[in-house]
């Protein structure tokens, strides 16, 4: 059985993109986690406001990694459209994330553990949204004959 070299290249490129995405996601998670831990455990902020501070820092770093590295070849929209879509989908994610962590906190699970549980869901959620909507693939112009 002969392998299709084009499919192999596409698969490799997608794996490479996913690994870059994971670097950005890891940066978001660990820097956001550190900011959260500092605000929550050292400054004794409420978990909600500590998480907001961590997310603001993490989202900012993540956007730059995703936009200018992981999905850099997909700059098919204006910068404002990419940023607007990113903020929109992260706002929805923000609400879901907080509901997950608040629900876990309510049943006695530490927000520190909630971060990890929530991040498992958002690894798949965010990649899908980034790939297909926030940083969509460039469309090739169609050469239709004039009628």
Secondary structure, 3 states (H helix, E strand, C coil): CCCCHHHHHHHHHHHHHHHHHHHHHHHHHHHHHHHHHHHHHHCCCCHHHHHHHHHHHHHHHHHHHHHHHHCHHHCCCCHHHHHHHHHHHHHHHHHHHHHHHHHHHHCCCCHHHHHHHHHHHHHHHHHHHHHHHHCCCCCCCCCCCCC
